[in-house]
Amino acid sequence: MGGMDTEVSIVKYSMFNVSEKKSSPYMEVLAETWDKELGVADLDIILVNLLAERFNALKERQGKMDVRDNVRAVKRIQKDVRKIKEILSANKEASVKIPELLDYVTLQTMLKREELEEAAKPFFARVAAPVEEALAKAGLTAEQIDQVEMIGGGIRVPKVAEVLEETLKRKDLGVHLNGDEAMCFGSAFIASNSSSSFKVKQLFLTQHPQYDVYVKISPINEKDGLTEDEQKAEGIEEDEIIKYYQQMKLFNTSDYLGKSKGLTMNYNKNMRIQLYKMLKPDSTEDADLEL
């Protein structure tokens, strides 16, 4: 869990026998899920609102404008919120003091962790969803997961860890990796494995498409798209009839990324090729992909 989004990957680790005397590590990504709008930056917004409400409730502020309508004051609250969030991650309460926040009025209060958790209930209620979705896509249960590793700013929020412990039914959540270093080093290592210019320990990685990918083929000019009956009416032989409108599946979610596939067809008009993904396995709804 980072500042802006949450990502979950389930990876299978094993050893692959390259030859009788040599084996190399092999990783297969069984499932990937994400919530692009679930990040610890949301907690900053919740904290800003909590402190703003405390400030607006002061006797000196009765009948005056909401402090959130003042951009400069909001920026000062946001600056202090980052420190407060870190304090509440390690302590049950934090002392807050923002001198002369607005109109020479100082905000001074005590904020408890449980107050933040109560205000952020909708946020924490969404934490488990990407994990549960990943387990479902991989066809696994929480008990079948051997090890959990957390990276990103979310690992420092106690309630996030608590929710994940309940979801995964375990207490040993690993926090051994630096998120930035792990992503950079991992990407560089995988890239060097794909290049003949570097000599590194051989590692095999398999990733699968997130969706079934389909292709639609049709003539650019609709007038060129004769049906089979229309072609027969023009005296075209059966074995020379062209299917101007075609739809077929290119890749399944069980295929691996980087796999190529060839298509053979008979076509004599300018064609339009559209790729799209199926949003749900049993859905007819699709989303076009840019070519």
C-alpha positions, 0 to 999 in steps of 0.5 A: 500500500502506497500513498495513492493506491494498493496493489496485491500480488500472489507469487509462486516460488520454486526451482526449475531444472534447467539441466540434470545438474543445474536448477534456477529459481522460478517465479510465477505470478498467480494473481494481481489485483489493485485498488487505484484509489486506496492509499495512505494519503487518504488518511491525511485527508481524514486527519485534515478534516478531523483537525479542521472540525476541532478548530471550527468548534473552538469558542473563538471560531463560532459564527466564522468561516470554515477553516477549510475555506482558507487555502493557507490554513489548510496547507499548514494543517496538511504539513502537521498531519504528516507528523501526527500520522507518524506519531499515531502509528507508534503511540495511542495519542498525539499532541497537536499544536498549530500556532495562530492557524487562522485569525490569530487563533491557535489550534491545540488539542489531543488526538487519539488513535482510536478517534482516527480509526473511527473516522477512517472506518470506510477506508479500513473497510476497503483494505481487505478487498484486494487481498480477498480478490487476489486469493479468489483469482489464484484459487487459493485460501489464506491458509495456503499462503506460506509467506506475506511481505508488505511494502509501502507506507501502509505498513506503518499504519497499525490498523492496516496491519490488523485488518490484514492479519485478520484477513490472512489469519496470521500474525507474521506479516513480513516488513523486510523490504524497502519498497523503492529499492525492491521495485527498482532492483527487481525490475533491473534484475529481471531486465538483465536476465532478458539481456545477453549483455549482463551476466547475472544469476538466471531467474525465470519469471512468468506473468499472465494477462489480467484479462482475456484479450479478443480481436475484432476484424472488419472492413474500414469501408462498411460497403466492402463487408459483404456477408456470405449470402451476398457473396454466394449471390454474386457467384463466388465459390464456397471455398473463395468466400471471405469472412469480412467480420471476424471475432476471436480470442487471442490470449487467455488469462492462463497464457503468459505475457510476451507470448506471440500468436499468429493469425492466418486469414484471407482478406482482400479489403482494407481492414480495421483491427480492434483489440479489447478485453473482457471485463468479467469472465461471463460478461458480454461487456467489453472495453476497447484498448487503444492500438 
